[in-house]
Amino acid sequence: MRKMGLVYDPIYLEHDTGSHPENFRRLEYILEALDDYGIRDKMVEIGPQTASVDQAAMFHGPAYIEKVAAFARQGGGYLDPDTVVSSNSCEAALMAAGGVITAVDSVIGGAVDSAFALVRPPGHHAKADRSMGFCLFNNVVIGAMHAMNTHGIERILIVDWDVHHGNGTAEAFYSDPAVLYFSTHQQGIFPNTGFASETGSGAGEGYTINVPLNRWTGDSGQYIAFTQILEPVARQFKPQLVMVSAGFDAHYADPLAGLEMTCRGYAQMAEIVKRIAEAECGGRIVAALEGGYNLDVVGHAVSAVVNVFGEYGVEAAEPGGAERRFEKPVMRIPIDEAIKIQKKYWKL
């Protein structure tokens, strides 16, 4: 068993989005599942700090930060067509970014071996000057910048397995060779970015790896992408910290997409990420919650991942009814295209 931190604060429930798919019940169901599996009692609970304006401004423009704060003070509403803000949303969002900062501090400082930041609102679509896709501030970007600026970390691997491409994160580090950004996502859906040909620019060329997957790809396609692209590249990159944008909306029962993954598939990806972290950086992993909108699923899927990182020896159930799952034989064309492109930069 490894010492794993759980970053959580009730303020995350006060980001009130009503009947929106990204709502506070997600965290309640996740916490309930962690309790039911007997995992939460084994984790080290870590209270997050609030990100300061200066910390948020490592990525976001001060004018944008004030825009979010002012909109919340006025009672909120829709900041963009997808993103809901309530009166407490700015406070929750700064605490979400601060939660990832706290997780980074705890892992790098050695208080825990790894950490899962159970935060909301999510972050990986947020750009420097705009909200997008349910996201206000980019939690993982801010956490990564904190790791570099405060702790002197020189190489960070960010693995984004949310079903939607993390366009905000990719954009933040597109020209930065200090961050290797790896994303598997369903192609042809929001935000319609993340093509395999998007590999970075300038000094960062080759440090962005996008693997857009066909609908119904399932666990087996993810396994191919993670073992044939991510793992060999990460071993060459040699990260000093691994961060995960942990979305769970690629599950077959999730209402917003159709990659047809299972909880076992999430555990399989977590095993590969853990293997990389153990080989390259002493097992240091910071994961942050992104998407995942089926309340019957998300707690089990998160528990499957946390169980792997913490080595708790439980097996997460597969909710939703296996008969609903429809995984086609792997359509390797997009994966092979990504491999072909990345061979320009890495030994694959």
Secondary structure, DSSP 8 states (H G I E B T S, - for coil): ---EEEE--GGGGGS--TTSSS-THHHHHHHHHHHHTT-GGGSEEE------HHHHTTTS-HHHHHHHHHHHHTT-EESSSS-EE-TTHHHHHHHHHHHHHHHHHHHHTTS-SEEEE--SS--TT-BTTB-BTTBSS-HHHHHHHHHHHHH----EEEEE-SSS--HHHHHHTTT-TTEEEEEEEETTSTT----TT----GGGTTSEEEEEE-TT-HHHHHHHHIIIIIHHHHHHH--SEEEEEE--TTBTT-TT----B-HHHHHHHHHHHHHHHHHHHTT-EEEEE-----HHHHHHHHHHHHHHHHT-------TT-GGG----S---HHHHHHHHHHTTTS--
